[in-house]
């Protein structure tokens, strides 16, 4: 019998283990370093021109192909130990039932994906300090970078991300932030459920391989894939949908539409979740000791 209190308990147990899991601290440190690499130059530019920058830079996180590889590897690392079994799992499963336990793991992936996305957003803002100001508008600095991409070079500042015009022209800062947050969360959730499902159905390492394949497709799509197959390659590249720039917002190109991307991601998440629950409830429990190095 499904019990939501019990399901939340199973998810909460996993969240409480973060404090003693070095891997989580490693991921947090990498995200901070990643944000510094991608966005710190904007703070330098704001200081050079004497105008503070607004914090709405997150939509421009995934604008370079290599960043998809970094994002894919980091997200795979986050969920690499799915289905999150350890020496305490049998005792918890006896008290909660196998069905509630596995649903708790899926809820954990949902919550973790949200927190993972929120941390990326927070770090993208933190690295802009001390040249940061809050405003509901895009602000003069981001608009200047969008309409005059060469302006940082005038101050001998090298840019490591692209502040592109279409998003600023089509969306308000709040709209772009919410859309980018939602897409990032949904793709991260897809990756987590993908690893979980493959590990449950085919065994450990299969989930890592599946996630690695989709990560490589995202990187391949921007270079060889686009040259060989055109924009159609983006239809089979879910990681590309993390960025607003790889979706067609005006039905004017052959890129996937937001509706197509969201429908595919949501459908895949639901399908893989159902398969995971059914298979896990029928198979023997494989418990592995969680090592502190993880």
N, C-alpha and C positions, 0 to 999 in steps of 0.2 A: 504494500500500500504506500502510495506517495505521500510523504510528510514534508512540507516545506521547511518546517523548523529544523528537522533532522538534516535535510539537504543543505541548509545554510550552515549548520554545525560542521558538516563535512568540508564545506568550502572554507569556513573560518579556520579550521585546523591547519589547512595548507597555508593560509595567509599568515598565521602566527609563526610558522616555521621560517619565514623570511629573515627574522632577526638572527637566526643561527645558521643561515645559508650564505656562505661567502660569495657564491655565484651571483646573488642579487646585488651585493655591494659592488661587484665587478661590473655588472651591467649598468648600474647607476653611474659609476665612474666613467665608463665608456660613453654613455649618453651625454654626460657633461662635456667630455673632451670633444665629442662629435659636434655638439652645439657651439662650442668655442671655435672650432675649425670652420663651421659653416657660416656663423653669424657675427663673430666678434669684429670682423672688418667693418660691419655696418656701424657699430659703436665708434670705431676709429674714424669713420667718415663723418659721423654726426659731430664728433669732437672737432674735426678739421674745419667743418663749415660753421660751427658754432650754433647748431640747431639740434635740440634733442629729438630722438626718434621714438615713435610710438611702438608698442610691443607686438604689433600684429604681423610678425615675420614667419610664423609657423606654416602658413600656406606655401611658402617658398622653400621648405625643407628639402623636398625631393624634386629638385630641378636638374640634377646632374646624374648621368647613368651610373657612375660608380657608387652613388649613395644608395641605390636600390640594392646593390650587393651587400653593403654594410648593414642596411636595415634588415634584409633577409637573414643574414647570418646572426645578427643580434636577436631577432625575434625567434629564430630557431633555437638559439641558446636559452632563451627565456622559458621555452616550453619543451626543452629537450628531454626532460625526465617524465613526460606523460606516459602512462596514466597516474603518476605521482604516488606510487606504492612504496611503502617502507615497512619496517618491522612492526609498526603499530597498526598497520592497515587491517589485518585479520580481526583484531580486537574491536576496532571501530566498526568494521563491516558486520560483525555478529550483532552489535547493538543497534545498528541503523538499517540493516538489510542491504543486500548487494545493489539493488536498484537505486535506493536512495543515495548510496555512497557514490555510484558512478554519475548520477545526476548532480551530486555535489561537486564532482570534479569538473563537470561542464560549466557549472555556475562559477567555479573558481577561475576557469579560463575566461569567462565573460568579464568578471570583475578585474582580473589581472590585466586583460587587454585594455580596459578603461583606464586603470591606474598607470599603465605603461604609456598610453597616449597622453594622459594628463601630465606625466613627468616630462615627456618630450616638450610639451607646450611650455611648462614652467621653466625648463632649462633654456629654451629659446628666448625667453624673456630675461632671465637672470644674466645671461652673458652680455646683454645690452647695457647693464649698469656700468658706470654711473651716468651714461648719456641717455637716460630713459625718461619718458614722460607718458602719462596716460591720457588718452583722448579717444573718443568713439570714432574719429575720422582716421584715415590712413596716415595723415600727417605729411608735412612738406618733404621730409627726408625720403620716405618710401616712394612718394610720387615722383620725386626728382630722379631717383634710381631707376624707376620704371620707364620714364620718358626719355632719360638721358643716361643710358647704361655706361657711357664712357666717362662720366663725371668723376668716379673714384680715381681714375688714372691721373687726373689733373693734380691730385694730392699724393701721388705715388703710393696709392693704396690698391692692393690686389684683391679682387673680389673672388669669393669661393662659392658663391651661389648666384642665381639669376633672379633679380626682381623684375618680373615680366609685366608688361602693360595689360594684357587682356583681363586678368583677374581684377585689377584695380579699376578698370573701366566698366566692367560688367557687374561687380559686386561691391557692397559696402564692406568695411573692415570686419564687422560682426558677422555678416553673412559668410564671408570667406573663411573666417575662423571656425564657425560652426560646421560648415560643410567639410572643411579639411579635417576637423576633429572627428566627425562622423565617419568619413572615409578611412582615416587612419585606424580608428577603433575597429571598424568592420573588417578590414583586411587583416589586422592583427588577430582578431577573433578567428577569422578563417584559417590563418596559419596555425593557431593553437589547436583548433578542432581537427585540422588536417593531420597534424602530428599525432594527436591523441587517437584518432580513428585508425590510422595506419598501424600504429604501435599495438593497438588492441586487436585488430583483425589479422595482421601479418607478422606481428612480433617486433621487438625493439630494433632500432636502426632503420626500419622501413619508413617511419615517419620523418626521420632526418633526411633520408634520401628523397622522399616526396617533396619536402620543403626546399631542399637544395635544387631540385629540378625547376620548381617555380621561380626560385631566386635567379637561376641562370637564364630562364626564359625572359624575365624582366630586363636583365642586362643585355641579352641577345637581341631583344625587340628593338632597342634604341639604335643599335648599330647594324649588324648584318641582317637581322630580321626585317627591319624597315626597308632596307635596300632590296632584299630578296622578295618580300611579300607585301610591301607597302604597309599602310596603317592597319590592315586586316590582322596583322600579328598581335595587335593589342587586344583583340577579342579573346585571346587565350592566355593573357598575361595578367592575372589578378593583382599581382604586386604593383603593376603599373597604375592601377586604379587608386592607389594610395594618394596619388597626386592629382589635383584638379586639372593640371596641364595636359594630361593624357586622356581626357574625356571631352566629348563634344557637347558643349553647353547650349549651342544655338542651332543644332541640327544642320550644320553647314559643311560637314566634312564626313569622311569615312571612319572617323574614330568612334569608339563605343560611346553610347549615350550614358548619362548617369543612371537612368532607369535600367538599362541593360546591366550595368556593373552591379548595382545594388541588388537587382533580382537574382543574378547569378551567384553573388556572394551569399545572400540570405538563403537561397535555395540549397546551395552546397552545404552551408553550415547546418541547416535543419536535417538534410539527408544524412550527412556524416554523423550527426549527433544521434539520430535514430538507430543507425547501423551500430554505432559504438555501444549504445545501451543494450541492444538486443544481443550482440555478440558477447559482451562482457558478462552479461547475466547467465550465459550458457556455458562459458568456458571455465577452466580451473584458474584459480587465482595464482598469479606469478608475483611473489613478493621478493623484492630485492632490498637489501640494506642500503639506505641513503647515506652515502659517505660525506663527511664534512667538507671534502674538497669540492663537492658540487655546490 
